[in-house]
Amino acid sequence: MQTSARTPKLINLLIALSAILLIGALWMVFAYAPLEQTMGIVQKIFYFHVSSAWVGFFAFFVTFVGSLLYLLRGQDRWDRLAVASAEIGFVFISITLVSGMLWAKPVWGAYWVWEMRLTISLIQWLIYFSYTLLRRSLAHTEDAARVSAVYGIVAFVTVPLSWFAIRWWRTIHPQVFSSSSSGLPASMLATLLVCLGAFSVLYFTFLLQRLRLEKLVRERLAVLSAEADREWAA
């Protein structure tokens, strides 16, 4: 079996679009958005911190949907979607944690504070880190996919817990969006929205490429397994 190594046009288009949006986002962050009066330049981390958190949450939602659909339909494509999105989400949530720590040090005086939002975020990071390890330690079998699907569904509970933590419990973590408004000046809100858009397009770029890679890997493994079976039978 031969597979094409050529990159699909859609992925190339998304790569170009991601580059344009990221350049535009960087310009808006450092040249367009005003300095925050209290925190100054360090507040610029906010745009990357919130955007990476949004993409991480969305990626885990995609993993939740993919896992659920795999249990309902048993189709391999949903398992591939769940795995690919979980890995990408883990990367973005890692960026969220690191950027949050860099932001916290000059503002709170410490890289880490054991308050509810941060604690849930760390637990979430550990859970999805374990998910990626689980998938790498298991063979590509239906049983492994079912176990991972259940894990992916249960793990998603950390997303609403993290989102509502600053609304349900007393916490020092700022609440960017409330039920009435964002609380941001128009220029800062516009910059944040562009960053969110850039990170979202980047997520889909990574997702399509990761799905393509996962499909190629599984096709190759299937070929190797079939060849091994024929050699054993001979």
LUMNU-742689 format. One line per 4 residues: number of its first residue (from 1); their letters; for each residue x negated, y, z of N, C-alpha, C. Coordinates in Angstrom, 3 decimals. Each point is the difference from the previous one (the first is absolute). Example, Ala and Ser with C-alpha at 12.3 -4.5 7.8 and 13.67 -1.06 7.14 Angstrom:
// residues 2
1 = as = -13.190/-5.690/7.800/0.890/1.190/0.000/-0.900/1.200/0.000 | 0.350/1.050/-0.720/-0.820/1.190/0.060/0.770/1.090/0.730
// end
This chain:
// residues 234
1 = mqts = -0.850/-1.199/0.000/0.850/1.199/0.000/-0.885/1.248/0.000 | 0.265/0.939/-0.855/-0.751/1.232/-0.067/0.902/1.162/0.384 | -0.554/0.943/0.738/0.744/1.180/0.415/-0.720/1.243/-0.485 | 0.757/1.002/-0.345/-0.587/1.236/-0.514/-0.577/0.826/1.130
5 = artp = -1.191/0.553/-0.228/-0.638/0.860/0.997/0.309/1.464/-0.242 | 0.750/0.293/-1.043/0.329/1.382/-0.320/0.972/0.572/1.010 | -0.232/1.259/0.388/0.875/0.656/0.956/1.251/0.508/-0.706 | 1.204/-0.317/0.494/1.233/0.471/-0.633/0.056/1.526/-0.084
9 = klin = 0.686/0.498/-1.019/0.095/1.436/-0.218/0.650/0.716/1.180 | 0.988/-0.644/0.638/0.679/0.637/1.127/-0.963/0.273/1.143 | -0.891/-0.944/0.273/-0.974/0.201/1.072/-0.957/1.127/-0.355 | -0.450/0.034/-1.256/-0.879/1.096/-0.433/0.691/1.353/0.133
13 = llia = 1.294/0.023/-0.326/0.770/1.239/0.128/0.097/0.426/1.461 | 0.264/-0.967/0.881/0.101/0.309/1.427/-1.339/0.447/0.575 | -1.084/-0.583/-0.478/-1.329/0.421/0.459/-0.237/1.471/-0.349 | 0.327/0.359/-1.235/-0.176/1.390/-0.425/0.905/0.941/0.793
17 = lsai = 1.251/-0.417/0.194/0.940/0.827/0.752/-0.438/0.149/1.448 | -0.498/-1.085/0.591/-0.492/0.053/1.381/-1.148/0.991/0.121 | -0.923/-0.046/-0.953/-1.152/0.904/0.034/0.444/1.461/-0.077 | 0.944/0.277/-0.891/0.490/1.377/-0.154/0.688/0.476/1.278
21 = llig = 0.859/-0.842/0.548/0.734/0.376/1.207/-0.919/0.154/1.203 | -0.990/-0.863/0.116/-0.934/0.093/1.127/-0.843/1.264/-0.086 | -0.434/0.352/-1.207/-0.740/1.243/-0.172/0.874/1.199/0.364 | 1.257/-0.044/-0.477/0.925/1.075/0.337/0.279/0.068/1.494
25 = alwm = 0.129/-1.151/0.635/0.252/-0.037/1.441/-1.181/0.574/0.773 | -1.212/-0.362/-0.397/-1.195/0.527/0.672/-0.079/1.519/-0.140 | 0.322/0.493/-1.191/-0.003/1.456/-0.196/1.023/0.676/0.906 | 1.184/-0.562/0.085/1.037/0.600/0.833/-0.365/-0.050/1.474
29 = vfay = -0.608/-1.106/0.427/-0.371/-0.133/1.410/-1.042/1.038/0.395 | -1.033/0.154/-0.818/-1.129/0.833/0.398/0.017/1.416/-0.575 | 0.846/0.259/-0.994/0.017/1.337/-0.596/1.357/0.693/0.084 | 1.071/-0.770/0.005/1.338/0.599/-0.030/0.636/0.086/1.385
33 = aple = 0.004/-1.102/0.735/0.635/-0.017/1.324/-0.780/0.886/0.971 | 0.686/0.808/0.784/-0.703/0.896/0.934/-0.567/-0.769/1.191 | -0.955/0.628/0.677/-0.549/-0.585/1.221/1.029/0.085/1.115 | 0.140/-1.063/0.740/0.880/0.002/1.169/-0.658/0.848/1.081
37 = qtmg = 0.776/0.870/0.649/-0.570/1.000/0.906/-0.684/-0.611/1.218 | 0.540/-1.093/0.514/-0.548/-0.581/1.232/-1.152/-0.952/-0.267 | 0.189/-0.943/-0.930/-0.997/-1.041/-0.234/-1.023/0.365/-1.055 | 0.319/0.920/-0.880/-0.952/0.401/-1.016/-0.192/-1.060/-1.069
41 = ivqk = -1.242/-0.160/-0.475/-0.306/-0.871/-1.128/0.303/-1.465/0.288 | -0.095/-0.423/1.276/0.216/-1.413/0.326/1.429/-0.425/-0.308 | 0.916/0.956/-0.056/1.396/-0.332/-0.285/0.168/-0.545/-1.414 | -0.988/0.225/-0.872/0.079/-0.493/-1.369/0.098/-1.536/-0.045
45 = ifyf = -0.513/-0.655/1.040/0.094/-1.468/0.073/1.454/-0.442/-0.025 | 0.876/0.837/0.501/1.433/-0.295/0.092/0.578/-0.501/-1.319 | -0.383/0.620/-1.106/0.593/-0.344/-1.293/-0.362/-1.429/-0.423 | -1.227/-0.400/0.283/-0.436/-1.361/-0.350/0.521/-1.021/1.009
49 = hvss = 0.072/0.417/1.242/0.475/-0.884/1.070/1.462/-0.388/-0.221 | 0.834/0.977/-0.239/1.428/-0.256/-0.202/0.236/-0.767/-1.303 | -0.725/0.364/-1.047/0.196/-0.664/-1.295/-0.402/-1.466/0.048 | -1.116/-0.300/0.640/-0.426/-1.397/0.104/0.952/-0.798/0.882
53 = awvg = 0.536/0.624/1.047/0.973/-0.684/0.851/1.275/-0.322/-0.785 | 0.472/0.956/-0.792/1.200/-0.213/-0.814/-0.189/-1.165/-0.959 | -1.145/-0.019/-0.697/-0.257/-1.070/-0.956/-0.146/-1.339/0.710 | -0.660/-0.004/1.163/-0.128/-1.242/0.760/1.350/-0.548/0.410
57 = ffaf = 0.878/0.858/0.502/1.347/-0.434/0.385/0.772/-0.528/-1.206 | -0.102/0.721/-1.113/0.725/-0.427/-1.195/-0.527/-1.337/-0.504 | -1.313/-0.167/0.044/-0.598/-1.261/-0.443/0.489/-1.164/0.865 | 0.110/0.205/1.283/0.480/-1.052/0.886/1.485/-0.280/-0.232
61 = fvtf = 0.742/1.023/-0.399/1.401/-0.218/-0.371/0.095/-0.874/-1.245 | -0.883/0.259/-0.970/-0.033/-0.831/-1.210/-0.355/-1.439/0.365 | -0.936/-0.178/0.927/-0.336/-1.344/0.472/1.205/-0.661/0.660 | 0.738/0.761/0.771/1.226/-0.512/0.644/1.006/-0.466/-1.045
65 = vgsl = 0.236/0.826/-1.017/0.956/-0.349/-1.063/-0.497/-1.214/-0.781 | -1.275/0.007/-0.368/-0.557/-1.124/-0.744/0.077/-1.299/0.778 | -0.284/0.066/1.297/0.067/-1.190/0.845/1.426/-0.524/0.101 | 0.942/0.904/0.175/1.406/-0.389/0.095/0.483/-0.649/-1.291
69 = lyll = -0.350/0.602/-1.124/0.422/-0.545/-1.295/-0.662/-1.348/-0.272 | -1.228/-0.177/0.483/-0.642/-1.297/-0.206/0.740/-1.093/0.775 | 0.396/0.301/1.233/0.734/-0.992/0.785/1.356/-0.312/-0.632 | 0.612/1.010/-0.616/1.323/-0.198/-0.594/-0.058/-0.693/-1.348
73 = rgqd = -1.041/0.303/-0.807/-0.045/-0.484/-1.381/-1.142/-0.968/-0.286 | -1.036/0.040/0.834/-1.110/-0.931/-0.178/-0.848/0.244/-1.224 | 0.038/1.216/-0.548/-0.774/0.319/-1.198/-1.376/0.543/0.384 | -1.013/-0.485/-0.704/-1.383/0.351/0.331/-0.266/1.493/-0.137
77 = rwdr = 0.693/0.671/-0.896/-0.276/1.422/-0.224/0.287/0.834/1.236 | 0.991/-0.418/0.808/0.311/0.751/1.215/-1.069/-0.206/1.068 | -0.562/-1.185/0.046/-1.109/-0.252/0.921/-1.211/0.834/-0.402 | -0.288/0.066/-1.295/-1.115/0.820/-0.472/0.214/1.467/0.353
81 = lava = 1.222/0.465/-0.151/0.313/1.396/0.326/-0.226/0.272/1.486 | 0.466/-0.911/0.837/-0.145/0.182/1.448/-1.460/0.040/0.411 | -0.787/-0.920/-0.539/-1.425/-0.070/0.340/-0.733/1.243/-0.467 | 0.218/0.374/-1.255/-0.703/1.153/-0.568/0.324/1.279/0.757
85 = saei = 1.269/0.218/0.286/0.405/1.232/0.670/-0.497/0.045/1.436 | -0.037/-1.141/0.676/-0.493/-0.040/1.376/-1.475/0.396/0.061 | -0.794/-0.511/-0.936/-1.422/0.333/-0.012/-0.214/1.494/-0.247 | 0.743/0.560/-0.933/-0.143/1.429/-0.296/0.501/0.836/1.174
89 = gfvf = 1.122/-0.404/0.586/0.519/0.706/1.162/-0.981/0.000/1.155 | -0.690/-1.109/0.185/-0.992/-0.090/1.066/-1.122/1.012/-0.218 | -0.416/0.179/-1.239/-1.048/0.979/-0.309/0.468/1.416/0.351 | 1.225/0.333/-0.384/0.496/1.354/0.258/0.251/0.236/1.488
93 = isit = 0.467/-1.014/0.713/0.189/0.156/1.437/-1.351/0.132/0.703 | -1.020/-0.651/-0.517/-1.346/0.177/0.547/-0.458/1.444/-0.182 | 0.286/0.576/-1.169/-0.312/1.413/-0.243/0.766/0.883/0.983 | 1.250/-0.365/0.271/0.815/0.756/0.947/-0.624/0.010/1.385
97 = lvsg = -0.435/-1.157/0.468/-0.604/-0.084/1.331/-1.297/0.800/0.077 | -0.854/-0.161/-0.994/-1.285/0.701/0.018/0.203/1.516/-0.085 | 0.846/0.450/-0.922/0.246/1.436/-0.126/0.661/0.559/1.253 | 0.870/-0.787/0.624/0.629/0.437/1.238/-1.011/0.178/1.117
101 = mlwa = -0.952/-0.911/0.090/-1.042/0.103/1.033/-0.886/1.223/-0.242 | -0.348/0.252/-1.266/-0.823/1.167/-0.323/0.748/1.303/0.296 | 1.297/-0.028/-0.173/0.826/1.171/0.289/0.181/0.173/1.507 | 0.122/-1.107/0.717/0.278/0.056/1.432/-1.171/0.547/0.808
105 = kpvw = -1.217/-0.327/-0.414/-1.178/0.391/0.786/-0.076/1.494/0.263 | 0.058/0.867/-1.022/-0.074/1.438/0.286/1.281/0.582/0.593 | 1.144/-0.680/-0.209/1.274/0.538/0.480/0.328/-0.483/1.408 | -0.158/-1.303/0.247/0.316/-0.578/1.303/-1.219/-0.189/0.886
109 = gayw = -1.180/0.119/-0.590/-1.213/-0.185/0.777/-0.444/-1.449/0.106 | 0.676/-0.903/-0.715/-0.351/-1.423/0.033/0.431/-0.629/-1.313 | -0.767/-1.002/-0.429/0.353/-0.686/-1.240/1.270/-0.842/0.150 | 0.254/-0.456/1.213/1.139/-0.893/0.207/0.681/0.304/1.329
113 = vwem = 1.327/0.000/-0.029/0.816/0.184/1.196/1.036/-1.109/0.018 | 0.140/-0.654/1.137/0.923/-1.138/0.071/1.428/0.483/0.244 | 0.548/0.634/-1.027/1.410/0.369/0.050/0.770/-0.912/-0.952 | 1.328/0.065/0.035/0.829/-1.022/-0.631/-0.213/-0.085/-1.511
117 = rlti = -0.027/1.120/-0.700/-0.131/-0.016/-1.460/-1.326/-0.626/-0.422 | -1.068/0.399/0.640/-1.313/-0.516/-0.360/-0.135/-1.479/0.356 | 0.576/-0.382/1.130/-0.065/-1.407/0.412/0.734/-0.894/-0.994 | 1.187/0.419/-0.425/0.757/-0.772/-0.987/-0.758/-0.054/-1.329
121 = sliq = -0.641/1.104/-0.372/-0.767/0.027/-1.245/-1.156/-0.987/0.037 | -0.672/-0.083/1.140/-1.103/-0.956/0.130/0.509/-1.437/-0.069 | 1.126/-0.259/0.668/0.599/-1.344/-0.052/0.385/-0.341/-1.437 | 0.574/0.969/-0.692/0.372/-0.208/-1.411/-1.232/-0.341/-0.839
125 = wliy = -1.082/0.725/0.203/-1.234/-0.251/-0.741/-0.503/-1.424/0.257 | 0.031/-0.423/1.250/-0.461/-1.344/0.356/0.899/-1.074/-0.610 | 1.308/0.250/-0.019/0.946/-0.975/-0.549/-0.238/-0.204/-1.497 | -0.166/1.092/-0.746/-0.195/-0.147/-1.443/-1.423/-0.436/-0.342
129 = fsyt = -0.948/0.295/0.872/-1.332/-0.566/-0.174/0.065/-1.518/0.138 | 0.781/-0.453/0.964/0.190/-1.444/0.186/0.717/-0.607/-1.196 | 0.936/0.750/-0.583/0.721/-0.486/-1.192/-0.972/-0.251/-1.147 | -0.907/0.952/-0.236/-0.963/-0.170/-1.091/-0.939/-1.178/0.267
133 = llrr = -0.394/-0.169/1.248/-0.849/-1.148/0.348/0.751/-1.308/-0.196 | 1.286/0.001/0.378/0.818/-1.202/-0.147/0.085/-0.431/-1.451 | 0.247/0.955/-0.891/0.125/-0.350/-1.408/-1.320/-0.504/-0.592 | -1.095/0.552/0.451/-1.296/-0.427/-0.524/-0.418/-1.362/0.550
137 = slah = 0.557/-0.366/1.149/-0.371/-1.277/0.603/0.884/-1.151/-0.477 | 1.141/0.328/-0.609/0.934/-1.018/-0.467/-0.147/-0.206/-1.505 | 0.258/-1.202/-0.439/-0.014/-0.282/-1.438/1.246/0.599/-0.656 | -0.021/0.097/-1.333/1.155/0.529/-0.737/1.047/-1.114/-0.160
141 = teda = 0.734/-0.254/1.085/1.040/-1.022/-0.009/1.328/0.624/0.382 | 1.084/-0.722/-0.234/1.320/0.502/0.358/0.140/0.147/1.517 | -0.575/-0.935/0.743/0.068/0.093/1.465/-0.718/1.250/0.498 | -1.168/0.279/-0.571/-0.747/1.190/0.393/0.783/1.267/-0.334
145 = arvs = 0.629/0.002/-1.159/0.781/1.162/-0.412/1.199/0.212/0.924 | 0.652/-1.078/0.416/1.149/0.128/0.902/-0.431/0.522/1.370 | -1.101/-0.530/0.518/-0.505/0.476/1.289/-0.341/1.489/-0.078 | -0.667/0.388/-1.060/-0.374/1.403/-0.181/1.226/0.887/-0.181
149 = avyg = 1.026/-0.528/-0.661/1.224/0.778/-0.206/0.686/0.299/1.325 | 0.078/-1.001/0.852/0.597/0.212/1.328/-0.822/1.018/0.788 | -1.310/-0.135/-0.075/-0.906/0.937/0.674/0.218/1.418/-0.530 | 0.091/0.136/-1.333/0.177/1.318/-0.601/1.308/0.664/0.390
153 = ivaf = 1.032/-0.810/0.201/1.297/0.548/0.412/-0.041/0.458/1.452 | -0.545/-0.841/0.865/-0.067/0.336/1.424/-0.930/1.190/0.243 | -1.126/0.048/-0.729/-0.981/1.067/0.202/0.577/1.375/-0.321 | 1.000/0.043/-0.870/0.542/1.292/-0.428/0.662/0.760/1.144
157 = vtvp = 0.335/-0.667/1.086/0.630/0.680/1.133/-0.907/1.105/0.541 | -1.306/-0.096/-0.239/-0.922/1.027/0.485/0.183/1.330/-0.719 | 0.562/-0.026/-1.208/0.186/1.243/-0.761/1.065/0.894/0.632 | 1.246/-0.480/0.204/0.969/0.871/0.679/-0.410/0.333/1.429
161 = lswf = -0.678/-0.919/0.685/-0.467/0.300/1.355/-0.981/1.168/-0.016 | -0.914/-0.002/-0.959/-0.968/1.086/-0.100/0.684/1.311/-0.378 | 0.959/-0.084/-0.907/0.694/1.215/-0.447/0.809/0.636/1.121 | 0.701/-0.816/0.772/0.875/0.536/1.040/-0.690/0.177/1.350
165 = airw = -1.269/-0.395/0.106/-0.697/0.086/1.287/-0.002/1.422/0.548 | -0.273/0.978/-0.876/-0.067/1.386/0.465/1.388/0.592/0.219 | 1.043/-0.748/-0.366/1.370/0.459/0.206/0.657/-0.687/1.195 | -0.473/-1.197/0.329/0.578/-0.769/1.102/-0.756/0.179/1.309
169 = wrti = -1.317/0.228/-0.103/-0.809/0.101/1.218/-0.723/1.340/0.040 | -0.378/0.396/1.212/-0.782/1.217/0.152/-1.416/-0.263/-0.489 | -0.475/0.825/-0.903/-1.291/-0.220/-0.624/-0.630/1.325/-0.374 | -1.326/0.030/-0.074/-0.686/1.231/-0.382/-0.183/0.078/-1.513
173 = hpqv = 0.362/-1.059/-0.703/-0.133/0.001/-1.455/1.020/0.958/-0.597 | -0.422/0.918/-0.878/0.947/0.968/-0.576/1.031/-0.663/-0.891 | 1.186/0.591/-0.045/1.070/-0.476/-0.874/0.091/0.942/-1.191 | -0.436/-0.490/-1.160/-0.052/0.850/-1.193/1.386/0.285/-0.540
177 = fsss = 0.804/-1.060/-0.123/1.341/0.153/-0.571/1.049/-0.231/1.082 | 0.928/0.918/0.104/1.133/-0.160/0.907/1.257/-0.155/-0.825 | 1.122/-0.127/0.672/1.278/-0.183/-0.702/0.438/1.268/-0.726 | -0.540/1.141/0.405/0.445/1.260/-0.588/-0.973/0.556/-1.041
181 = ssgl = -1.316/-0.105/0.273/-0.976/0.562/-0.922/-1.360/-0.627/0.235 | -0.952/0.367/-0.868/-1.355/-0.519/0.146/-0.804/0.802/0.995 | 0.404/1.241/0.264/-0.747/0.850/0.904/-1.276/0.548/-0.608 | -0.187/-0.136/-1.319/-1.206/0.448/-0.676/0.311/1.205/-0.887
185 = pasm = -0.961/0.927/-0.123/0.156/1.076/-0.984/0.115/-0.588/-1.407 | 0.569/0.758/-0.915/0.261/-0.503/-1.351/-1.276/-0.472/-0.695 | -1.104/0.737/0.152/-1.253/-0.371/-0.666/-0.554/-1.311/0.557 | 0.099/-0.192/1.306/-0.474/-1.240/0.609/0.888/-1.177/-0.394
189 = latl = 1.307/0.234/-0.048/0.920/-1.066/-0.386/-0.232/-0.407/-1.451 | -0.208/0.975/-0.880/-0.268/-0.302/-1.406/-1.291/-0.803/-0.148 | -1.020/0.360/0.760/-1.272/-0.729/-0.036/0.179/-1.426/0.490 | 0.766/-0.156/1.060/0.252/-1.343/0.530/0.750/-0.857/-1.014
193 = lvcl = 0.980/0.577/-0.667/0.779/-0.761/-0.979/-0.860/-0.433/-1.185 | -0.910/0.861/-0.429/-0.905/-0.373/-1.091/-0.928/-1.127/0.454 | -0.499/0.096/1.212/-0.855/-1.070/0.537/0.776/-1.310/0.107 | 1.234/0.069/0.449/0.830/-1.196/0.080/0.193/-0.610/-1.386
197 = gafs = 0.249/0.845/-0.986/0.163/-0.492/-1.364/-1.269/-0.626/-0.540 | -1.139/0.629/0.255/-1.284/-0.528/-0.480/-0.312/-1.350/0.630 | 0.198/-0.116/1.300/-0.269/-1.257/0.692/0.982/-1.082/-0.436 | 1.236/0.382/-0.289/1.000/-0.978/-0.435/-0.347/-0.565/-1.374
201 = vlyf = -0.409/0.878/-0.917/-0.409/-0.472/-1.327/-1.241/-0.875/0.120 | -0.910/0.368/0.881/-1.194/-0.812/0.219/0.370/-1.386/0.515 | 1.005/-0.055/0.877/0.468/-1.298/0.502/0.490/-0.886/-1.140 | 0.832/0.544/-0.870/0.521/-0.805/-1.116/-1.106/-0.406/-0.965
205 = tfll = -1.007/0.852/-0.139/-1.152/-0.359/-0.832/-0.710/-1.218/0.574 | -0.278/0.056/1.296/-0.638/-1.132/0.676/0.882/-1.246/-0.045 | 1.305/0.202/0.187/0.915/-1.138/0.067/0.036/-0.759/-1.325 | 0.145/0.705/-1.094/0.053/-0.674/-1.306/-1.308/-0.726/-0.304
209 = qrlr = -1.110/0.632/0.342/-1.289/-0.643/-0.242/-0.181/-1.228/0.896 | 0.432/0.126/1.254/-0.117/-1.128/0.939/0.930/-1.141/-0.393 | 1.192/0.307/-0.480/0.914/-1.035/-0.474/-0.577/-0.723/-1.209 | -0.588/0.756/-0.882/-0.627/-0.595/-1.183/-1.131/-0.939/0.407
213 = lekl = -0.819/0.457/0.943/-1.114/-0.828/0.468/0.501/-1.267/0.691 | 1.022/0.149/0.827/0.538/-1.163/0.720/0.580/-1.024/-0.965 | 0.665/0.465/-1.042/0.554/-0.921/-0.986/-1.099/-0.754/-0.726 | -1.060/0.716/-0.385/-1.121/-0.640/-0.683/-0.680/-1.041/0.890
217 = vrer = -0.156/0.335/1.270/-0.633/-0.940/0.943/0.834/-1.263/0.135 | 1.302/0.159/0.153/0.858/-1.172/0.187/0.080/-0.845/-1.269 | 0.005/0.660/-1.141/-0.010/-0.764/-1.260/-1.286/-0.798/-0.124 | -1.112/0.605/0.357/-1.280/-0.695/-0.089/-0.070/-1.160/0.985
221 = lavl = 0.510/0.222/1.218/0.011/-1.073/0.987/0.883/-1.161/-0.450 | 1.106/0.318/-0.662/0.886/-1.051/-0.499/-0.700/-0.827/-1.072 | -0.762/0.670/-0.857/-0.747/-0.707/-1.042/-1.053/-0.906/0.624 | -0.749/0.533/0.973/-1.035/-0.800/0.664/0.599/-1.192/0.739
225 = saea = 1.170/0.199/0.615/0.662/-1.091/0.711/0.445/-1.085/-0.969 | 0.548/0.420/-1.157/0.440/-0.969/-1.005/-1.192/-0.779/-0.558 | -1.104/0.691/-0.232/-1.195/-0.680/-0.503/-0.534/-1.006/1.025 | 0.027/0.397/1.276/-0.468/-0.906/1.053/0.886/-1.223/0.091
229 = drew = 1.311/0.164/-0.145/0.923/-1.125/0.042/-0.258/-0.973/-1.163 | -0.263/0.564/-1.188/-0.268/-0.869/-1.158/-1.304/-0.764/0.179 | -1.008/0.668/0.559/-1.271/-0.694/0.233/0.162/-1.098/1.051 | 0.804/0.270/1.010/0.228/-1.001/1.051/0.758/-1.207/-0.558
233 = aa = 0.989/0.298/-0.868/0.789/-1.097/-0.578/-0.847/-0.837/-0.957 | -0.949/0.651/-0.655/-0.842/-0.743/-0.932/-1.010/-0.881/0.735
// end
